[in-house]
Amino acid sequence: MEGGYPPVPVPGIVSETDGTSVRLRPVAEPDLAMFRRFCTEPGLVGLDWGGFRDPGAPVRRFAADGWLGEDDGRLVVEAGTDATAAGFVSYRAGRYAPSATYWEIGIALLPQWRGRGVGWRAQALLCDYLFAHTPVQRIQAGTHPENIPEQRALEKAGFRLEGVIRACEFRAGRWRDGHLYSRLRDDPSPWE
């Protein structure tokens, strides 16, 4: 195991590119230890640390719907030759108008998996999954202006920068701007 959590024998969606294997799969009970870490370890999620969170919340959510809700959910990202859990991707429904729904996605990778090409592949796989199984036209993702690696990952995953969202996030004691990216159903796939 390269760093992360041991593989769980659950079917998933796989990408084999440039010798890197990335897989998305539903959350399994052994993954809850990793989710608790994201709630209680300052800095583990990088710039997205928003303070301590209830470490029991992931267990309760898993018991409710296995993190596969109708309006939001999570999938585990596995990577490497031994398919260790490297983090997770998330999706949450949003709406611009009654018939203009979209997905907002996010990713949290354990530090040892960052900068290795796992993030862009996981986000591209999640878009493929959501476009294949839901009728949305738009998937969007936000990131911090200073998070250049995530901006590059989103662009590699087929997203385009739409602009700066002013004062959209309260982090580390003050309101901060964010960058908004989107990928539309008919945008070119990063796999092409």
C-alpha angles and dihedrals in degrees: 000000000000096000125304130060128321119270120269119215097238124129115255149162114274137200121191108190131155090348092304118120117204123176134183119205139160118279115268128197095260088059092065092082089061091048090052089054091056088054097049111027113085112228097010090117092043116222092000094072105130100174133277116327133195105283090203093059095084091054093049092047092048090051091050100052111339089256090291102114126162093244101029143007150149136241125196118243113221121190143171133042093298096044098238119179105263098176137292144276122220136199132195129183121241135176134215094178135354093278099026104085122162140177123244110205134195140177136210118189127183109252095252090060098051120106093022101101094260097112100056092045092049092049092047090050090049090052091049090050095048094045090049096049105031132046097232120135096201138049118183137186133189128209141171120271089236094051097092094162091058092046089054091046092052092049090049089050090058101265125138127212110248099180150278119310105208121226093347099143136047107213134154093359102312145064113265138190124245138201119238121211129181141189120199125208092250096044114114115276116243088228093064 
